[in-house]
Amino acid sequence: MISEKETTSSENLMALENQYGAHNYHPLPVVLARGEGVYVWDVEGNRYYDFLSAYSAVNQGHCHPKIIGALKDQAETLTLTSRAFYNSTLGQYEQYVTEYFGFDKVLPMNTGAEGVETAIKIARKWGYEKKGVAENQGVIVVFDQNFHGRTTTIISFSNDDEARKNYGPYTEGFIRVPYNDLAALKEVFTNHPDIVGVLTEPIQGEAGVVVPNASFIPGIAALCKENNALFIADEIQTGIARTGSLLAVCGNCNCSGNCERGKTYTRPDLLILGKALSGGTYPVSAVLADDEIMDVITPGSHGSTYGGNPLANSVAMAALDVVNDERLAQNARKLGEIFRERMNVLIGKSALVTLVRGRGLLNAIIINDSPESSTAWDICVKLKENGLLAKPTHGNIIRFAPPLVMSEEELHDCCDIIEKTILEFA
């Protein structure tokens, strides 16, 4: 039996995880017990700004009352039926989410990786049944430094040795080309007539918030159209207002952040959503497409016990309501500009930071040290001591992605913490 003292001590709780849990993560040394809005508290009661947002799952802020209310109401009514039966919320959710993003159909799933796997299956089935590719010959193009999840199929086309090594044999049927290189993609199309789709993140988050040229995403869509292939957008991390528009594929236009509804953006053939689709309260993911693509899915060809469950449906509708009602895309766009301005000022004060990049409130700073050094990690530990939580990625990059409900005053307070911490290291 675990004593009350053991559950109120960060040191003891970290020791429990270390003893009884698989060591598949390397967390920052902080044990969180409560969250509200842009803040989280550890078990000792210390408060921190959350600048990771559960990898952009908590765009709407921690424990948003509208989302939690929907969760509670539905949890007391009906949580799971499986898809063996109709349920009273699924049709409503399907109509809501397809109209929200402008597609004919949705296939509901649970996790982001499941969403990617689902999109891969749809693209292959479409390739064989609609494009006429010979069975088992369909190719999907992906990009270097991609991160789409950690299932066996997905890590098969990763070039991250840490995620990939010793998990073979690997799934075939993928070609990887350099990110942000349309010439390389065009050459692949020339040499491989059996391409059924191109899968990409509009901004590579895990790779260190790598933002491509403005022509890259429209260029992918154009090449797919020319070659009768599907443009597959993984917006699990970048979507749902994170980058200053409802979807990151909308980021090349000068609209108010809602041009998706008019379909004037670079529209993917398959759109993958997750993370903030539930506001961080419950695993919900989705793949959206039009009828001509989605009708390759027939009874028994794909499914999930939990996919489309009543709890997920109610939570997702509430989470998307919050994004629209509180104008989170617009807030992310405004605050993102302020954040990058502040970081550029910091770059002028310290040689330790060489670059800030990003869009909306998905940003990263590059630390002037090798990826093998501990400098970025040490900075994040110091940031924690100063009241702000962030994590390094790829060794010398620190990603900053606070909840989109943050105010301008809170953002400046956070920038002050970041500047104070960096200058302590300079």
C-alpha positions as CSV (number, residue, x, y, z in Angstrom):
1,M,0.0,0.0,0.0
2,I,1.4,3.4,-1.0
3,S,1.4,5.9,1.9
4,E,0.0,9.5,1.6
5,K,3.5,10.8,2.1
6,E,4.7,8.9,-0.9
7,T,2.0,10.4,-3.1
8,T,2.7,14.0,-2.1
9,S,6.5,13.9,-2.7
10,S,7.9,14.5,-6.2
11,E,11.0,12.5,-5.3
12,N,9.0,9.4,-4.3
13,L,6.6,9.6,-7.2
14,M,9.5,9.9,-9.7
15,A,11.1,6.9,-8.0
16,L,7.8,4.9,-8.4
17,E,7.7,5.6,-12.1
18,N,11.4,4.7,-12.5
19,Q,10.9,1.4,-10.6
20,Y,7.6,0.2,-12.1
21,G,7.3,1.9,-15.5
22,A,9.1,1.1,-18.8
23,H,11.8,3.7,-19.4
24,N,10.4,4.9,-22.8
25,Y,10.5,8.6,-21.8
26,H,13.0,11.0,-20.2
27,P,10.8,13.5,-18.4
28,L,11.9,16.8,-17.0
29,P,12.2,16.4,-13.2
30,V,8.8,17.8,-12.2
31,V,5.7,15.9,-11.1
32,L,2.5,17.6,-12.1
33,A,-0.7,17.2,-10.1
34,R,-3.1,19.9,-11.3
35,G,-3.7,22.2,-14.3
36,E,-5.9,25.2,-15.2
37,G,-5.6,27.4,-18.3
38,V,-2.0,28.1,-19.0
39,Y,-0.7,26.9,-15.6
40,V,0.2,23.6,-14.0
41,W,1.1,22.8,-10.4
42,D,3.4,20.1,-9.0
43,V,2.6,18.0,-6.1
44,E,4.3,20.4,-3.7
45,G,2.1,23.2,-5.0
46,N,4.6,25.1,-7.1
47,R,3.1,26.8,-10.1
48,Y,4.5,26.8,-13.7
49,Y,3.6,28.1,-17.1
50,D,3.1,25.2,-19.4
51,F,5.0,25.9,-22.6
52,L,4.6,22.4,-24.1
53,S,0.8,22.0,-23.9
54,A,1.1,18.2,-24.0
55,Y,2.7,18.5,-27.5
56,S,-0.1,20.8,-28.6
57,A,-2.9,18.6,-27.2
58,V,-4.0,21.3,-24.7
59,N,-4.5,24.1,-27.1
60,Q,-7.7,25.1,-25.3
61,G,-5.9,25.3,-21.9
62,H,-5.8,22.8,-19.1
63,C,-9.2,21.6,-17.8
64,H,-11.3,24.0,-19.9
65,P,-14.7,24.2,-18.1
66,K,-16.8,23.7,-21.3
67,I,-14.8,20.6,-22.3
68,I,-14.7,19.1,-18.8
69,G,-18.5,19.8,-18.6
70,A,-19.1,17.9,-21.8
71,L,-16.9,15.1,-20.5
72,K,-18.7,14.8,-17.2
73,D,-22.2,15.0,-18.7
74,Q,-21.5,12.3,-21.2
75,A,-19.6,10.1,-18.8
76,E,-22.7,10.0,-16.6
77,T,-24.9,9.0,-19.5
78,L,-23.1,6.6,-21.9
79,T,-19.4,6.1,-22.5
80,L,-19.0,3.2,-25.0
81,T,-21.2,1.0,-27.2
82,S,-18.7,-0.1,-29.8
83,R,-19.6,0.4,-33.4
84,A,-21.8,-2.8,-33.3
85,F,-24.6,-0.3,-32.6
86,Y,-25.5,3.3,-33.5
87,N,-25.1,5.8,-30.7
88,S,-26.8,9.0,-30.1
89,T,-23.8,11.3,-30.4
90,L,-21.8,9.9,-33.4
91,G,-24.0,11.2,-36.2
92,Q,-24.1,14.6,-34.6
93,Y,-20.3,14.7,-34.2
94,E,-19.7,13.5,-37.8
95,Q,-21.9,16.2,-39.2
96,Y,-20.3,18.8,-36.9
97,V,-16.6,17.9,-37.7
98,T,-17.1,17.5,-41.4
99,E,-18.8,20.8,-41.8
100,Y,-16.3,22.5,-39.5
101,F,-13.4,21.4,-41.7
102,G,-15.2,21.2,-45.1
103,F,-15.1,17.5,-46.0
104,D,-17.8,14.9,-46.9
105,K,-16.9,12.2,-44.5
106,V,-14.9,11.4,-41.3
107,L,-13.5,8.2,-40.0
108,P,-13.2,8.6,-36.2
109,M,-10.3,7.0,-34.3
110,N,-8.5,7.4,-31.0
111,T,-4.8,8.3,-31.1
112,G,-2.7,10.3,-33.6
113,A,-0.8,7.2,-34.7
114,E,-4.0,5.4,-35.4
115,G,-5.1,8.4,-37.5
116,V,-1.9,8.1,-39.6
117,E,-2.3,4.4,-39.9
118,T,-5.9,4.9,-41.0
119,A,-4.9,7.4,-43.6
120,I,-2.2,5.1,-45.0
121,K,-4.8,2.3,-45.3
122,I,-7.3,4.6,-47.1
123,A,-4.7,5.9,-49.5
124,R,-3.5,2.4,-50.4
125,K,-7.0,1.0,-50.8
126,W,-8.0,4.1,-53.0
127,G,-4.8,3.5,-55.1
128,Y,-5.8,-0.1,-55.8
129,E,-9.5,0.4,-56.3
130,K,-9.7,3.9,-57.8
131,K,-6.4,4.7,-59.4
132,G,-5.8,1.2,-60.7
133,V,-2.4,0.5,-59.1
134,A,-1.5,-3.2,-59.1
135,E,-2.2,-4.7,-55.7
136,N,0.7,-4.5,-53.2
137,Q,2.6,-2.0,-55.5
138,G,1.3,1.2,-54.0
139,V,3.9,3.7,-52.9
140,I,3.5,6.5,-50.3
141,V,6.0,9.3,-50.3
142,V,7.2,10.7,-47.0
143,F,9.9,13.2,-45.9
144,D,13.1,13.2,-44.0
145,Q,13.0,14.0,-40.3
146,N,9.2,13.2,-40.3
147,F,7.4,12.3,-37.1
148,H,4.0,10.6,-37.5
149,G,4.0,8.3,-34.5
150,R,5.6,5.2,-33.2
151,T,3.8,2.2,-34.6
152,T,5.8,-0.4,-36.6
153,T,4.6,0.8,-39.9
154,I,5.3,4.5,-39.1
155,I,8.8,3.9,-37.7
156,S,9.5,1.9,-40.9
157,F,9.7,5.2,-42.8
158,S,11.4,7.3,-40.1
159,N,15.1,8.2,-40.2
160,D,15.2,8.7,-36.4
161,D,17.5,5.9,-35.3
162,E,16.4,6.1,-31.7
163,A,12.8,5.4,-32.7
164,R,13.6,2.9,-35.4
165,K,16.6,0.8,-34.3
166,N,16.0,-2.9,-33.5
167,Y,12.3,-2.9,-34.4
168,G,12.7,-4.4,-37.9
169,P,11.8,-6.0,-40.2
170,Y,10.3,-2.8,-41.5
171,T,7.1,-2.2,-43.5
172,E,7.8,-1.6,-47.2
173,G,6.0,0.7,-49.7
174,F,7.4,4.1,-48.7
175,I,9.9,6.4,-50.3
176,R,11.5,9.2,-48.3
177,V,12.7,12.4,-49.9
178,P,14.2,15.7,-48.4
179,Y,11.7,18.0,-46.7
180,N,11.0,21.3,-48.4
181,D,12.4,20.0,-51.7
182,L,9.8,20.1,-54.5
183,A,12.4,19.1,-57.1
184,A,13.1,15.9,-55.3
185,L,9.4,15.1,-55.0
186,K,8.9,15.8,-58.7
187,E,11.7,13.4,-59.6
188,V,10.2,10.7,-57.5
189,F,6.8,11.1,-59.3
190,T,8.7,10.8,-62.6
191,N,10.3,7.6,-61.6
192,H,7.4,5.9,-59.7
193,P,4.1,5.8,-61.4
194,D,2.5,3.8,-58.6
195,I,2.5,6.6,-56.0
196,V,-0.8,6.6,-54.2
197,G,-0.2,9.5,-51.8
198,V,2.2,12.0,-50.3
199,L,2.2,12.2,-46.5
200,T,3.6,15.3,-44.8
201,E,3.5,17.5,-41.7
202,P,2.9,21.1,-42.9
203,I,5.4,22.1,-40.2
204,Q,7.7,19.5,-38.8
205,G,7.2,19.9,-35.0
206,E,9.2,17.1,-33.5
207,A,12.1,17.9,-35.9
208,G,12.4,21.3,-34.2
209,V,9.5,23.4,-35.7
210,V,10.9,23.3,-39.2
211,V,8.8,25.7,-41.4
212,P,9.0,25.1,-45.1
213,N,9.0,27.6,-47.9
214,A,5.6,29.1,-48.7
215,S,5.5,27.2,-52.0
216,F,6.2,23.8,-50.5
217,I,2.7,22.7,-49.4
218,P,0.9,24.1,-52.4
219,G,3.6,22.5,-54.5
220,I,2.9,19.1,-53.0
221,A,-0.8,19.5,-53.6
222,A,-0.2,20.5,-57.3
223,L,2.1,17.5,-57.9
224,C,-0.4,15.2,-56.4
225,K,-3.1,16.5,-58.6
226,E,-1.0,16.3,-61.7
227,N,-0.1,12.7,-60.9
228,N,-3.4,11.4,-59.5
229,A,-2.1,10.9,-56.0
230,L,-3.5,11.9,-52.6
231,F,-2.1,14.8,-50.6
232,I,-2.2,13.6,-47.0
233,A,-1.8,16.3,-44.4
234,D,-0.8,15.2,-40.8
235,E,-2.2,18.1,-38.8
236,I,-2.2,16.2,-35.5
237,Q,0.2,18.7,-33.9
238,T,-0.1,21.7,-36.2
239,G,-3.8,21.8,-36.6
240,I,-6.7,23.2,-34.6
241,A,-5.5,26.8,-34.3
242,R,-1.9,26.1,-33.1
243,T,-0.1,27.9,-36.0
244,G,-2.4,30.9,-36.1
245,S,-5.0,29.4,-38.5
246,L,-7.4,26.6,-38.1
247,L,-5.0,24.4,-40.1
248,A,-1.4,24.9,-40.9
249,V,-2.1,24.3,-44.6
250,C,-4.0,27.6,-44.4
251,G,-0.9,29.4,-43.3
252,N,0.2,30.7,-46.7
253,C,-2.7,33.0,-47.2
254,N,-3.6,36.4,-45.7
255,C,-7.0,35.6,-44.3
256,S,-8.5,36.1,-40.8
257,G,-7.7,32.5,-39.9
258,N,-11.0,31.0,-41.1
259,C,-10.4,30.7,-44.9
260,E,-10.8,26.9,-44.5
261,R,-14.5,27.3,-44.5
262,G,-14.3,28.8,-48.0
263,K,-11.9,26.1,-49.2
264,T,-9.5,28.7,-50.6
265,Y,-6.5,27.2,-48.8
266,T,-4.3,24.3,-49.9
267,R,-6.8,21.6,-49.3
268,P,-5.6,18.1,-48.5
269,D,-7.3,15.0,-49.9
270,L,-6.9,13.3,-46.5
271,L,-6.7,15.4,-43.3
272,I,-5.5,13.7,-40.1
273,L,-6.4,15.3,-36.8
274,G,-5.8,14.4,-33.2
275,K,-4.3,15.9,-30.0
276,A,-6.3,19.2,-29.5
277,L,-9.4,17.6,-31.1
278,S,-10.2,16.7,-27.5
279,G,-8.5,19.6,-25.8
280,G,-6.3,17.1,-24.0
281,T,-9.1,15.5,-22.0
282,Y,-9.5,12.2,-23.9
283,P,-7.8,10.4,-26.9
284,V,-9.6,11.5,-30.1
285,S,-8.4,11.4,-33.6
286,A,-10.0,11.6,-37.0
287,V,-9.3,11.2,-40.7
288,L,-11.4,13.4,-43.1
289,A,-11.9,13.0,-46.8
290,D,-14.5,13.4,-49.5
291,D,-16.8,10.7,-50.6
292,E,-14.8,9.6,-53.7
293,I,-11.9,8.7,-51.4
294,M,-13.7,7.6,-48.2
295,D,-16.1,5.2,-50.0
296,V,-13.3,2.7,-50.3
297,I,-13.9,2.0,-46.6
298,T,-16.6,-0.7,-46.3
299,P,-18.0,-2.7,-43.3
300,G,-15.2,-4.8,-41.9
301,S,-12.4,-3.2,-43.8
302,H,-11.3,-1.0,-40.9
303,G,-12.5,-0.3,-37.4
304,S,-11.9,0.4,-33.7
305,T,-13.8,-0.6,-30.6
306,Y,-13.4,2.9,-29.1
307,G,-13.4,4.9,-32.3
308,G,-16.5,7.2,-32.4
309,N,-17.5,6.4,-28.9
310,P,-20.1,8.8,-27.2
311,L,-17.6,10.3,-24.8
312,A,-15.1,11.1,-27.5
313,N,-17.8,12.6,-29.7
314,S,-19.2,15.0,-27.0
315,V,-15.7,16.1,-25.9
316,A,-14.5,16.8,-29.5
317,M,-17.5,19.0,-30.3
318,A,-17.0,21.0,-27.1
319,A,-13.3,21.3,-27.8
320,L,-13.9,22.6,-31.4
321,D,-16.6,25.0,-30.0
322,V,-14.0,26.5,-27.7
323,V,-11.5,27.1,-30.6
324,N,-14.1,29.0,-32.6
325,D,-15.9,30.8,-29.7
326,E,-12.7,32.1,-28.1
327,R,-10.9,32.9,-31.4
328,L,-7.9,30.8,-30.6
329,A,-6.4,30.9,-34.1
330,Q,-6.4,34.7,-34.1
331,N,-4.9,34.8,-30.6
332,A,-2.2,32.3,-31.6
333,R,-1.3,34.4,-34.7
334,K,-1.0,37.6,-32.7
335,L,0.9,36.2,-29.8
336,G,3.2,34.2,-32.0
337,E,4.4,37.4,-33.7
338,I,5.0,39.0,-30.3
339,F,6.9,35.9,-29.1
340,R,9.2,35.8,-32.1
341,E,9.9,39.5,-31.8
342,R,10.9,39.1,-28.2
343,M,13.1,36.1,-29.0
344,N,14.8,38.1,-31.8
345,V,15.6,40.8,-29.2
346,L,17.1,38.1,-27.0
347,I,19.2,36.9,-29.9
348,G,20.7,40.3,-30.0
349,K,21.6,40.1,-26.3
350,S,23.0,36.5,-26.2
351,A,25.1,34.4,-28.5
352,L,23.6,31.4,-26.9
353,V,20.5,31.6,-29.1
354,T,21.1,31.7,-32.8
355,L,17.6,31.5,-34.3
356,V,13.9,31.5,-33.5
357,R,11.5,30.0,-36.0
358,G,7.9,29.0,-36.0
359,R,4.3,30.1,-36.9
360,G,1.6,31.1,-34.5
361,L,2.3,29.6,-31.1
362,L,4.4,26.7,-32.4
363,N,7.9,28.0,-32.1
364,A,11.5,26.9,-31.3
365,I,14.8,28.5,-30.5
366,I,18.1,27.0,-31.6
367,I,20.8,26.8,-28.9
368,N,24.3,27.6,-30.0
369,D,25.8,24.2,-29.0
370,S,26.0,20.7,-30.5
371,P,23.0,18.4,-30.5
372,E,25.1,16.0,-28.3
373,S,25.5,18.6,-25.6
374,S,23.3,18.9,-22.5
375,T,23.0,22.7,-22.8
376,A,19.4,22.8,-24.0
377,W,18.4,20.3,-21.3
378,D,20.1,22.3,-18.6
379,I,18.4,25.4,-19.8
380,C,15.0,23.6,-19.6
381,V,15.8,22.5,-16.0
382,K,16.6,26.1,-15.2
383,L,13.4,27.3,-16.9
384,K,11.5,24.9,-14.6
385,E,13.2,26.4,-11.6
386,N,12.2,29.9,-12.8
387,G,8.5,28.8,-13.3
388,L,8.2,27.7,-17.0
389,L,8.1,24.2,-18.4
390,A,9.6,23.3,-21.9
391,K,11.5,20.4,-23.4
392,P,14.4,20.1,-25.8
393,T,14.1,18.2,-29.1
394,H,16.9,17.0,-31.3
395,G,19.5,17.9,-28.6
396,N,20.0,21.7,-29.1
397,I,16.5,22.9,-30.0
398,I,13.9,24.0,-27.4
399,R,10.3,24.0,-28.5
400,F,7.8,26.5,-27.1
401,A,4.1,25.8,-27.5
402,P,1.9,27.3,-24.7
403,P,-1.9,26.9,-24.6
404,L,-3.6,29.2,-27.0
405,V,-5.7,30.8,-24.3
406,M,-2.7,32.7,-23.1
407,S,-3.0,36.4,-22.7
408,E,-0.5,39.0,-24.0
409,E,0.4,39.9,-20.5
410,E,1.1,36.3,-19.6
411,L,3.2,35.8,-22.8
412,H,5.4,38.8,-21.9
413,D,5.9,37.4,-18.4
414,C,7.0,34.1,-20.0
415,C,9.3,35.9,-22.4
416,D,10.9,37.6,-19.4
417,I,11.5,34.2,-17.8
418,I,13.0,32.8,-20.9
419,E,15.3,35.9,-21.3
420,K,16.3,35.8,-17.7
421,T,17.2,32.1,-17.9
422,I,19.1,32.4,-21.1
423,L,21.1,35.4,-19.9
424,E,22.1,33.4,-16.8
425,F,23.8,30.9,-19.1
426,A,25.4,33.4,-21.4
